[in-house]
Amino acid sequence: MSTFFSSQLKNLAPYTPGEQPQDQQYVKLNTNESPYPPSAGVIAALNDKEAADLRLYSDPECKELKKALAGYYGVEPENIYVGNGSDEALNFAFLSYATDGRGVAFADITYGFYPVFADLYHIPVQIVPLKSDFSIAPKDYYGLNKTIVIANPNAPTGLALSRDEMEGIIKANPDSVVVVDEAYVDFGAESCVELTKIYPNLLVVQTYSKSRSMAGARLGYAIGNAELIRDLETVKFSTNPYNVNRLTLRAGVQAIAEQDYYTENCKKIMATRAYTKEKLEALGFTVLDSRSNFLFAMKPGTDGGAIYRGLKERGVLVRHFDKDPIRDYNRITIGTPEQMDIFLKKLEELL
Ligand SMILES: *Cc1c(COP(=O)(O)O)cnc(C)c1O
């Protein structure tokens, strides 16, 4: 740290992304990327002409993409914020709806970026513990009177609340914004997007990083009441108006035109998830009921850290969180059936 670093920031503990090794070829099951490439039209859209056009700024209003997303989700373009990954939309939501002393509430076990955003903006945090089976008790969030952030499905557990359960939380907090992070919703959970038409305090955040195979393009969006969206736009135009680059905007529009391909991939991943869960259970693992593109699993009596390290030595990367009470678990991204067979074979060797 330099002596010049703001005293406001010097105690900040930044988010630790999953390993992105650039050297060895791992079977990479650690950061919930899709094992399938973007659709053919997306790859074709990133052509010489688009590259030559990089001399021009991108559309700061992201008009074409908002129109495509609005058509797909049955809302209006004014109900959509487009961002540089959903991490940016979440960042701006924390900044917009919780920095004035209101505070924020989220689960003790959830996406690791939430505490970092809270820390960054000095937002008071109310931690809402999960139940002992790692599920969320909706009533714990009723009437909290602060901004609420819920990943649904949750990470790294993969467990999801139903839309009705989410609606209960949204209804019971009419004076607070409820941010629902739906990064994994396309893998078998119920989305709250429809509810944004009824509840002006609901912001749904989604991403192209998981179900649309574009983690490297950095594209996310938020859907909500037009006034909530305008708040996010105000923050964006006060920090980085060209937050989404031209190539990514192009790819984002094209992906919506080829949504069937991505829906098919999600089905494949869900089938591979069921196959992998069954095999893990046969090996004695406890596996949570995931609605996401990963499994959260532990083997009673076996050290989760040792499993993580043993797999890494054998060329398979999974994600281990060295914290109570999930230290014995590993989060395993669902890859292709072939990748999962390698994972299972290496795991069996290790055990
Ligand atoms: C992956 C993930 C995100 C971030 O996605 P980007 O769009 O790549 O920034 C947000 N929330 C959760 C819960 C995630 O797992």
The ligand as an SDF file (V2000), in Angstrom:
LIG
                    3D

 15 15  0  0  0  0  0  0  0  0999 V2000
  -20.8360  -15.1470  -11.2640 C   0  0  0  0  0  0  0  0  0  0  0  0
  -21.7070  -14.3650  -10.3420 C   0  0  0  0  0  0  0  0  0  0  0  0
  -21.9370  -13.0030  -10.5340 C   0  0  0  0  0  0  0  0  0  0  0  0
  -21.0690  -12.1530  -11.4130 C   0  0  0  0  0  0  0  0  0  0  0  0
  -21.1940  -12.3110  -12.6770 O   0  0  0  0  0  0  0  0  0  0  0  0
  -20.5430  -11.3150  -13.7590 P   0  0  0  0  0  0  0  0  0  0  0  0
  -21.7320  -10.9960  -14.5660 O   0  0  0  0  0  0  0  0  0  0  0  0
  -19.5350  -12.1630  -14.4410 O   0  0  0  0  0  0  0  0  0  0  0  0
  -19.9640  -10.1090  -13.1050 O   0  0  0  0  0  0  0  0  0  0  0  0
  -22.8550  -12.3570   -9.7400 C   0  0  0  0  0  0  0  0  0  0  0  0
  -23.4950  -13.0010   -8.7600 N   0  0  0  0  0  0  0  0  0  0  0  0
  -23.2690  -14.2970   -8.5130 C   0  0  0  0  0  0  0  0  0  0  0  0
  -23.9910  -14.9450   -7.3970 C   0  0  0  0  0  0  0  0  0  0  0  0
  -22.3570  -15.0030   -9.2820 C   0  0  0  0  0  0  0  0  0  0  0  0
  -22.0730  -16.2600   -8.9910 O   0  0  0  0  0  0  0  0  0  0  0  0
  1  2  1  0
  2  3  1  0
  2 14  2  0
  3  4  1  0
  3 10  2  0
  4  5  1  0
  5  6  1  0
  6  7  2  0
  6  8  1  0
  6  9  1  0
 10 11  1  0
 11 12  2  0
 12 13  1  0
 12 14  1  0
 14 15  1  0
M  END
$$$$
